[in-house]
Amino acid sequence: MTITLPAAFVTGATGLPVSSVDHGDGSQTVSYHAAGVIDFAWTASPDFEAAARTVGDVELVYLYLPQHEWSVDRALDAAEAALVHFGEWYGPYPYPRLTVVDVPDDGDGAGGMEYPMFITAGTISFTGLPGTESKADRSLEVVVIHEAGHQWWQSTAAFNEAEEPWLDEGFTEYSTVRLITQLLGEGTSVIDTPFLDLGLRDARRMEYLLSPHVPMYGAAWEFGGLEYVTAAYSKPAVALLTLEGTLGSDVMLDVMSTFYQRYRFAHPTTEDFRAVAEEVSGRDLSWFFDGLVYGDALVNYTVGALDETSVTAVREGDLRVPTEVLVTFTDGTTVLEPWDATQPEITFAYPDRARVLSAEVDPERKVVVDLQWSDNGLSRQVYASSWLALVTRLVYYLQEALLIFGGL
């Protein structure tokens, strides 16, 4: 690709720079070359400054505006983390360079875009308020990691992002939530202020809970605004996290990496992913594909009854996600019961053990699509602290809902 433009402009593009010729009349011609790409994009500004580092065999370049100099290390660190971790999880980044582009404060619509070897970031907060300079707001890192993730799930495994947007956006958002959680720690917020404590997984779960009936599968033009956010971003993220919780992280990464390696530089579909997921896991995953991808099934797990010698776990809704029930006895011992959830309820009896004290379905919160976690457990003993925790969580979810409605 050859571009002629004013000589004072700094450029960035898909590919590697091949040549630059100054014509001596105030103009220049720059050339880029890229192999194995499905798209091309470029940018230019007389204000751009460049920062770079090497990550393995990859040249990482950040083009930024002087007023955003504070973002340099954070953007490069986030992009490096994406290259390293996604490379380990799915397969090595296939190109020699990744260019990350800053955008002006009044051009935030240009931020958060993905092209092969080239992504745009931006420094706008999720809250729409200034202050991303503070590390209490990790919006910048989330955007950079998400867009870098598209190098695997869109640019290389080249889904049809118009006809099946849940694949490229959903796989990428799942990867983003997973990596942000690993980098910041479980339960650590991406926005942490005196008025708001927001974790990325919980934010996506709250978006899902606003319209959980929306199937993930469908063309982009078939969804309304909020439905599209649910179908393409939040529901796939929590659904894939639920699939990981069911399969285990090792098997899930085996599924994802096998799928990526098999369909690098190809155009896979939902059914291709289903075939790989069931092949690698060795399981029938109808609950995931028929219930969540193509369908509108829901699930809410509860403890329906509990006495001194038995526990009854209940599945409300048609979605049958395999889970576990943790039973605690008065002598301090516990038992973790597997439950395939094929029946709407199941009773576990313990006539020869100490008295049952409490029970909890999905104690590790692996079923992220569960509609209500607060009713997963039941105890024969009432603790004031449990009620306080519930009230605190309800207030927390209210804050998140207000944020989501305000942001959209």
DRENLUM-139053 format. One record per residue (C-alpha): residue number from 0; residue in three letters; x, y, z. Coordinates in Angstrom, 3 decimals. Example, Ala and Ser with C-alpha at 12.3 -4.5 7.8 and 13.67 -1.06 7.14 Angstrom:
2
NODE  seti  sevex        px        py        pz
NODE     0    ala    12.300    -4.500     7.800
NODE     1    ser    13.670    -1.060     7.140
This chain:
408
NODE  seti  sevex        px        py        pz
NODE     0    met     0.000     0.000     0.000
NODE     1    thr     1.424     3.369    -1.037
NODE     2    ile     0.230     6.617     0.560
NODE     3    thr     1.164    10.176    -0.421
NODE     4    leu     0.530    12.825     2.239
NODE     5    pro     2.069    15.945     3.838
NODE     6    ala     5.685    15.426     4.882
NODE     7    ala     5.037    16.482     8.495
NODE     8    phe     2.626    13.627     9.145
NODE     9    val     3.590    10.518    11.121
NODE    10    thr     1.907     7.383     9.786
NODE    11    gly     0.944     3.980    11.089
NODE    12    ala    -0.696     1.120     9.224
NODE    13    thr    -1.367    -2.548     8.830
NODE    14    gly     1.915    -4.161     7.836
NODE    15    leu     5.544    -3.121     7.899
NODE    16    pro     6.932     0.124     6.458
NODE    17    val     8.848    -0.550     3.260
NODE    18    ser     9.959     2.899     2.140
NODE    19    ser     9.512     6.623     2.730
NODE    20    val    10.296     9.245     0.105
NODE    21    asp    10.350    12.996     0.815
NODE    22    his     9.520    14.793    -2.405
NODE    23    gly    10.940    18.119    -1.245
NODE    24    asp     7.687    19.941    -1.936
NODE    25    gly     6.094    19.418     1.438
NODE    26    ser     4.806    15.962     0.570
NODE    27    gln     6.010    12.419     1.130
NODE    28    thr     5.147     8.942    -0.080
NODE    29    val     5.232     6.017     2.347
NODE    30    ser     4.760     2.367     1.490
NODE    31    tyr     3.606    -0.541     3.680
NODE    32    his     3.539    -4.256     2.977
NODE    33    ala     1.422    -6.881     4.760
NODE    34    ala     1.005   -10.585     4.106
NODE    35    gly    -1.804   -12.862     5.299
NODE    36    val    -4.226   -10.097     6.284
NODE    37    ile    -7.958    -9.761     5.648
NODE    38    asp    -8.080    -5.959     5.844
NODE    39    phe    -5.902    -2.830     5.764
NODE    40    ala    -6.115     0.375     7.799
NODE    41    trp    -3.851     3.375     8.255
NODE    42    thr    -3.630     6.590    10.232
NODE    43    ala    -1.666     9.821    10.059
NODE    44    ser    -1.221    12.919    12.196
NODE    45    pro     1.376    15.685    12.506
NODE    46    asp     0.999    15.372    16.289
NODE    47    phe     1.774    11.695    16.717
NODE    48    glu     4.719    10.645    18.832
NODE    49    ala     5.930     7.067    18.833
NODE    50    ala     6.991     4.668    21.561
NODE    51    ala     8.065     1.107    20.888
NODE    52    arg     9.293    -2.060    22.507
NODE    53    thr    10.093    -5.592    21.407
NODE    54    val     7.987    -8.501    22.666
NODE    55    gly     9.643   -11.732    21.597
NODE    56    asp     9.854   -11.450    17.805
NODE    57    val     7.142    -8.786    17.613
NODE    58    glu     7.717    -5.053    17.275
NODE    59    leu     5.114    -3.257    19.381
NODE    60    val     4.507     0.388    18.394
NODE    61    tyr     2.307     2.940    20.168
NODE    62    leu     1.406     6.151    18.337
NODE    63    tyr     0.160     8.641    20.898
NODE    64    leu    -0.788    12.303    21.223
NODE    65    pro     1.377    14.514    23.481
NODE    66    gln    -1.506    15.231    25.863
NODE    67    his    -1.762    11.489    26.540
NODE    68    glu     1.877    10.885    27.363
NODE    69    trp     0.741     9.386    30.694
NODE    70    ser    -0.778     6.489    28.730
NODE    71    val     2.438     5.251    27.096
NODE    72    asp     3.610     2.660    29.611
NODE    73    arg     0.082     1.502    30.391
NODE    74    ala    -0.860     0.988    26.738
NODE    75    leu     2.388    -0.812    25.959
NODE    76    asp     2.125    -2.970    29.092
NODE    77    ala    -1.444    -3.975    28.217
NODE    78    ala    -0.579    -4.771    24.604
NODE    79    glu     2.459    -6.771    25.701
NODE    80    ala     0.356    -8.753    28.170
NODE    81    ala    -2.100    -9.564    25.372
NODE    82    leu     0.652   -10.691    23.003
NODE    83    val     2.274   -12.876    25.653
NODE    84    his    -0.796   -14.452    27.281
NODE    85    phe    -3.001   -14.878    24.226
NODE    86    gly     0.037   -16.287    22.451
NODE    87    glu     0.477   -18.837    25.240
NODE    88    trp    -3.233   -19.663    25.446
NODE    89    tyr    -4.155   -19.902    21.768
NODE    90    gly    -1.045   -19.729    19.606
NODE    91    pro     1.724   -17.211    18.794
NODE    92    tyr     0.835   -13.824    17.344
NODE    93    pro     1.302   -14.429    13.609
NODE    94    tyr     2.627   -11.043    12.478
NODE    95    pro     5.917    -9.162    12.948
NODE    96    arg     4.386    -5.907    14.223
NODE    97    leu     1.404    -4.615    16.191
NODE    98    thr     0.592    -0.898    16.010
NODE    99    val    -1.596     0.615    18.741
NODE   100    val    -3.048     4.056    17.968
NODE   101    asp    -4.196     6.742    20.402
NODE   102    val    -7.199     8.912    19.433
NODE   103    pro    -8.126    12.513    20.327
NODE   104    asp   -10.444    13.165    23.263
NODE   105    asp   -13.109    14.505    20.895
NODE   106    gly   -12.719    11.554    18.530
NODE   107    asp   -13.602     8.721    20.870
NODE   108    gly   -15.755     7.127    18.145
NODE   109    ala   -12.492     6.218    16.423
NODE   110    gly   -11.248     4.359    19.481
NODE   111    gly   -11.669     0.683    20.175
NODE   112    met   -11.324    -0.624    16.621
NODE   113    glu    -9.516    -3.657    15.276
NODE   114    tyr    -7.678    -4.404    12.057
NODE   115    pro    -4.888    -6.876    11.298
NODE   116    met    -1.636    -5.666    12.909
NODE   117    phe    -3.337    -2.356    13.756
NODE   118    ile    -5.725    -1.359    16.571
NODE   119    thr    -7.028     1.894    17.982
NODE   120    ala    -7.300     2.491    21.717
NODE   121    gly    -8.346     5.799    23.268
NODE   122    thr    -8.406     7.171    26.786
NODE   123    ile   -12.133     7.545    27.451
NODE   124    ser   -13.383     5.992    30.694
NODE   125    phe   -16.213     3.442    30.843
NODE   126    thr   -18.052     5.936    33.035
NODE   127    gly   -17.798     8.674    30.403
NODE   128    leu   -15.974    10.822    32.969
NODE   129    pro   -12.405    12.135    32.847
NODE   130    gly    -9.802    10.476    34.979
NODE   131    thr    -8.407     7.491    33.106
NODE   132    glu    -4.963     8.836    34.074
NODE   133    ser    -5.593     7.241    37.450
NODE   134    lys    -4.851     3.560    37.860
NODE   135    ala    -8.154     3.304    39.707
NODE   136    asp    -9.692     3.331    36.209
NODE   137    arg    -8.371     0.571    33.951
NODE   138    ser   -10.567     1.391    30.948
NODE   139    leu    -7.482     1.962    28.793
NODE   140    glu    -6.052    -1.455    29.586
NODE   141    val    -9.368    -3.179    28.931
NODE   142    val    -9.744    -1.541    25.508
NODE   143    val    -6.153    -2.277    24.452
NODE   144    ile    -6.374    -5.917    25.556
NODE   145    his    -9.763    -6.382    23.900
NODE   146    glu    -8.664    -4.924    20.568
NODE   147    ala    -5.399    -6.861    20.670
NODE   148    gly    -7.447   -10.005    21.259
NODE   149    his    -9.070    -9.467    17.890
NODE   150    gln    -5.733   -10.320    16.291
NODE   151    trp    -6.626   -13.926    17.166
NODE   152    trp   -10.434   -13.796    17.039
NODE   153    gln   -11.239   -11.907    13.868
NODE   154    ser    -8.033   -11.128    12.013
NODE   155    thr    -6.524   -14.638    12.011
NODE   156    ala    -9.442   -16.922    12.825
NODE   157    ala   -11.490   -14.814    10.446
NODE   158    phe   -15.123   -15.092    11.486
NODE   159    asn   -17.908   -13.401     9.567
NODE   160    glu   -18.335   -10.607    12.091
NODE   161    ala   -21.536    -9.321    10.487
NODE   162    glu   -23.369   -12.646    10.294
NODE   163    glu   -22.001   -14.226    13.514
NODE   164    pro   -20.771   -11.376    15.721
NODE   165    trp   -20.913   -13.501    18.889
NODE   166    leu   -17.826   -15.354    17.669
NODE   167    asp   -15.338   -12.525    17.184
NODE   168    glu   -16.644   -10.129    19.850
NODE   169    gly   -17.640   -12.879    22.265
NODE   170    phe   -14.399   -14.848    22.044
NODE   171    thr   -12.448   -11.616    22.382
NODE   172    glu   -14.437   -10.358    25.368
NODE   173    tyr   -14.139   -13.728    27.100
NODE   174    ser   -10.378   -13.540    26.536
NODE   175    thr   -10.316    -9.971    27.853
NODE   176    val   -12.219   -10.802    31.047
NODE   177    arg    -9.979   -13.810    31.598
NODE   178    leu    -6.747   -11.848    31.140
NODE   179    ile    -7.837    -8.771    33.113
NODE   180    thr    -8.820   -11.058    35.985
NODE   181    gln    -5.439   -12.764    35.842
NODE   182    leu    -3.507    -9.495    35.690
NODE   183    leu    -5.434    -7.615    38.364
NODE   184    gly    -6.427   -10.544    40.558
NODE   185    glu    -9.758   -12.211    41.260
NODE   186    gly   -12.280    -9.706    42.545
NODE   187    thr   -10.133    -6.681    41.642
NODE   188    ser   -12.065    -3.866    40.007
NODE   189    val   -11.276    -2.172    36.719
NODE   190    ile   -12.963     0.924    38.140
NODE   191    asp   -12.306     1.477    41.820
NODE   192    thr   -13.582     4.723    43.324
NODE   193    pro   -15.269     5.686    46.622
NODE   194    phe   -18.583     5.571    44.738
NODE   195    leu   -18.086     2.613    42.394
NODE   196    asp   -16.366    -0.753    42.647
NODE   197    leu   -16.655    -2.467    39.279
NODE   198    gly   -15.162    -5.796    38.209
NODE   199    leu   -15.163    -6.671    34.518
NODE   200    arg   -16.735   -10.113    34.924
NODE   201    asp   -19.511    -8.714    37.126
NODE   202    ala   -20.094    -5.840    34.698
NODE   203    arg   -20.574    -8.274    31.820
NODE   204    arg   -22.823   -10.433    34.013
NODE   205    met   -24.979    -7.434    34.896
NODE   206    glu   -25.356    -6.571    31.195
NODE   207    tyr   -26.381   -10.162    30.536
NODE   208    leu   -28.962   -10.069    33.343
NODE   209    leu   -30.647    -7.058    31.727
NODE   210    ser   -31.785    -9.214    28.768
NODE   211    pro   -30.783   -12.840    29.367
NODE   212    his   -33.317   -14.309    26.917
NODE   213    val   -31.443   -12.970    23.868
NODE   214    pro   -29.747   -15.802    21.925
NODE   215    met   -26.103   -15.208    21.041
NODE   216    tyr   -26.420   -16.481    17.489
NODE   217    gly   -27.718   -14.055    14.890
NODE   218    ala   -26.645   -11.450    12.363
NODE   219    ala   -25.646    -8.028    13.660
NODE   220    trp   -28.547    -6.293    11.945
NODE   221    glu   -31.086    -8.545    13.667
NODE   222    phe   -30.432    -7.050    17.114
NODE   223    gly   -31.373    -3.755    18.698
NODE   224    gly   -28.763    -1.712    20.574
NODE   225    leu   -28.972    -3.317    24.021
NODE   226    glu   -29.705    -6.730    22.484
NODE   227    tyr   -26.550    -6.488    20.382
NODE   228    val   -24.420    -5.717    23.440
NODE   229    thr   -25.903    -8.760    25.157
NODE   230    ala   -25.686   -11.115    22.184
NODE   231    ala   -22.225   -10.150    20.956
NODE   232    tyr   -20.336    -9.174    24.125
NODE   233    ser   -21.767    -9.838    27.568
NODE   234    lys   -23.673   -13.100    27.101
NODE   235    pro   -20.843   -14.813    25.164
NODE   236    ala   -18.363   -13.712    27.840
NODE   237    val   -20.366   -15.137    30.745
NODE   238    ala   -21.404   -18.194    28.715
NODE   239    leu   -17.817   -19.048    27.770
NODE   240    leu   -16.730   -18.477    31.374
NODE   241    thr   -19.485   -20.899    32.386
NODE   242    leu   -18.261   -23.403    29.797
NODE   243    glu   -14.751   -23.048    31.239
NODE   244    gly   -16.102   -23.593    34.736
NODE   245    thr   -17.794   -26.777    33.589
NODE   246    leu   -14.907   -28.193    31.528
NODE   247    gly   -12.044   -26.914    33.679
NODE   248    ser    -9.505   -24.312    32.581
NODE   249    asp    -7.044   -26.804    31.072
NODE   250    val    -9.659   -28.438    28.860
NODE   251    met   -11.126   -25.061    27.906
NODE   252    leu    -7.741   -23.747    26.779
NODE   253    asp    -7.220   -26.981    24.857
NODE   254    val   -10.555   -26.396    23.112
NODE   255    met    -9.735   -22.774    22.273
NODE   256    ser    -6.161   -23.398    21.129
NODE   257    thr    -7.173   -26.418    19.023
NODE   258    phe    -9.918   -24.371    17.394
NODE   259    tyr    -7.537   -21.478    16.722
NODE   260    gln    -4.766   -23.649    15.308
NODE   261    arg    -7.200   -25.546    13.095
NODE   262    tyr    -8.792   -22.419    11.663
NODE   263    arg    -5.893   -19.941    11.441
NODE   264    phe    -6.266   -17.971     8.207
NODE   265    ala    -9.621   -19.612     7.545
NODE   266    his   -13.256   -18.633     8.048
NODE   267    pro   -14.777   -20.801    10.811
NODE   268    thr   -18.422   -20.813    11.847
NODE   269    thr   -20.363   -21.570    15.011
NODE   270    glu   -20.785   -25.187    13.959
NODE   271    asp   -17.018   -25.511    13.438
NODE   272    phe   -16.517   -24.373    17.027
NODE   273    arg   -19.151   -26.801    18.262
NODE   274    ala   -17.433   -29.694    16.503
NODE   275    val   -14.040   -28.822    17.986
NODE   276    ala   -15.407   -28.162    21.488
NODE   277    glu   -17.219   -31.495    21.653
NODE   278    glu   -14.331   -33.373    20.060
NODE   279    val   -11.672   -32.003    22.410
NODE   280    ser   -13.774   -32.120    25.589
NODE   281    gly   -15.300   -35.490    24.766
NODE   282    arg   -18.679   -34.186    25.953
NODE   283    asp   -22.102   -33.451    24.561
NODE   284    leu   -22.338   -29.667    24.903
NODE   285    ser   -25.944   -29.270    23.835
NODE   286    trp   -26.690   -27.270    26.979
NODE   287    phe   -24.224   -24.630    25.788
NODE   288    phe   -24.955   -24.501    22.060
NODE   289    asp   -28.692   -25.283    21.977
NODE   290    gly   -29.448   -23.536    25.244
NODE   291    leu   -27.247   -20.433    25.128
NODE   292    val   -25.896   -19.922    21.609
NODE   293    tyr   -29.010   -20.689    19.565
NODE   294    gly   -31.614   -20.655    22.313
NODE   295    asp   -33.035   -18.497    25.076
NODE   296    ala   -32.822   -20.961    27.972
NODE   297    leu   -32.202   -19.648    31.485
NODE   298    val   -31.142   -21.167    34.780
NODE   299    asn   -31.355   -20.273    38.434
NODE   300    tyr   -30.006   -22.716    41.015
NODE   301    thr   -31.336   -22.776    44.567
NODE   302    val   -31.446   -24.985    47.642
NODE   303    gly   -35.125   -25.830    47.828
NODE   304    ala   -35.144   -27.698    51.129
NODE   305    leu   -32.749   -28.596    53.907
NODE   306    asp   -33.162   -30.565    57.098
NODE   307    glu   -30.902   -32.482    59.469
NODE   308    thr   -30.425   -35.455    57.117
NODE   309    ser   -31.048   -34.248    53.560
NODE   310    val   -30.602   -31.477    51.025
NODE   311    thr   -32.723   -30.774    47.955
NODE   312    ala   -31.163   -28.715    45.154
NODE   313    val   -33.455   -27.131    42.569
NODE   314    arg   -32.907   -26.029    38.975
NODE   315    glu   -35.316   -23.290    37.933
NODE   316    gly   -35.422   -22.803    34.162
NODE   317    asp   -34.626   -24.998    31.166
NODE   318    leu   -30.853   -24.525    30.964
NODE   319    arg   -29.146   -27.661    32.291
NODE   320    val   -25.617   -26.638    33.235
NODE   321    pro   -23.727   -29.372    35.141
NODE   322    thr   -22.774   -28.106    38.579
NODE   323    glu   -21.957   -29.146    42.162
NODE   324    val   -23.607   -28.960    45.559
NODE   325    leu   -21.479   -28.321    48.643
NODE   326    val   -22.974   -29.790    51.830
NODE   327    thr   -21.558   -28.862    55.248
NODE   328    phe   -22.267   -30.866    58.403
NODE   329    thr   -22.338   -29.810    62.052
NODE   330    asp   -19.069   -31.651    62.753
NODE   331    gly   -17.266   -29.413    60.243
NODE   332    thr   -16.960   -32.017    57.487
NODE   333    thr   -18.136   -31.343    53.933
NODE   334    val   -19.035   -33.237    50.795
NODE   335    leu   -19.106   -31.900    47.223
NODE   336    glu   -21.826   -33.614    45.211
NODE   337    pro   -21.714   -33.524    41.385
NODE   338    trp   -25.075   -32.795    39.757
NODE   339    asp   -25.696   -33.026    36.002
NODE   340    ala   -28.885   -30.935    36.410
NODE   341    thr   -30.828   -33.098    33.952
NODE   342    gln   -33.676   -33.260    36.478
NODE   343    pro   -35.272   -30.087    37.887
NODE   344    glu   -34.368   -31.141    41.417
NODE   345    ile   -32.278   -33.679    43.275
NODE   346    thr   -32.183   -34.805    46.915
NODE   347    phe   -29.046   -35.937    48.704
NODE   348    ala   -29.665   -37.939    51.874
NODE   349    tyr   -27.208   -38.451    54.761
NODE   350    pro   -28.847   -40.702    57.386
NODE   351    asp   -25.520   -41.910    58.790
NODE   352    arg   -23.609   -38.633    59.053
NODE   353    ala   -23.619   -35.690    61.420
NODE   354    arg   -26.552   -33.325    61.019
NODE   355    val   -26.643   -31.160    57.897
NODE   356    leu   -25.759   -27.555    58.671
NODE   357    ser   -25.840   -25.853    55.258
NODE   358    ala   -25.797   -26.440    51.511
NODE   359    glu   -24.803   -24.372    48.504
NODE   360    val   -25.237   -24.991    44.792
NODE   361    asp   -22.247   -23.994    42.639
NODE   362    pro   -20.119   -22.847    45.590
NODE   363    glu   -17.269   -21.632    43.355
NODE   364    arg   -19.634   -19.597    41.167
NODE   365    lys   -18.630   -21.395    37.989
NODE   366    val   -22.114   -21.000    36.481
NODE   367    val   -21.760   -17.324    35.634
NODE   368    val   -25.069   -17.384    33.712
NODE   369    asp   -26.979   -18.235    36.907
NODE   370    leu   -29.652   -15.556    37.219
NODE   371    gln   -29.295   -15.076    40.970
NODE   372    trp   -26.362   -16.138    43.072
NODE   373    ser   -27.812   -14.822    46.327
NODE   374    asp   -30.231   -17.766    46.644
NODE   375    asn   -27.707   -20.526    45.876
NODE   376    gly   -27.220   -21.424    49.538
NODE   377    leu   -29.317   -22.288    52.552
NODE   378    ser   -28.348   -22.808    56.174
NODE   379    arg   -30.109   -24.105    59.247
NODE   380    gln   -28.353   -21.351    61.189
NODE   381    val   -28.964   -17.661    60.492
NODE   382    tyr   -25.967   -15.349    60.432
NODE   383    ala   -26.389   -11.581    60.604
NODE   384    ser   -23.243   -11.169    58.512
NODE   385    ser   -24.868   -13.109    55.650
NODE   386    trp   -27.773   -10.687    55.542
NODE   387    leu   -25.355    -7.766    55.568
NODE   388    ala   -23.418    -9.324    52.703
NODE   389    leu   -26.627    -9.750    50.702
NODE   390    val   -27.677    -6.137    51.216
NODE   391    thr   -24.215    -4.941    50.247
NODE   392    arg   -24.323    -7.025    47.057
NODE   393    leu   -27.751    -5.675    46.111
NODE   394    val   -26.494    -2.115    46.479
NODE   395    tyr   -23.464    -3.044    44.374
NODE   396    tyr   -25.650    -4.456    41.570
NODE   397    leu   -27.837    -1.352    41.667
NODE   398    gln   -24.753     0.796    41.110
NODE   399    glu   -23.725    -1.367    38.153
NODE   400    ala   -27.187    -1.191    36.588
NODE   401    leu   -27.190     2.587    36.849
NODE   402    leu   -23.747     2.698    35.251
NODE   403    ile   -24.779     0.442    32.356
NODE   404    phe   -27.983     2.345    31.606
NODE   405    gly   -26.134     5.651    31.818
NODE   406    gly   -23.247     4.452    29.634
NODE   407    leu   -25.461     3.139    26.862
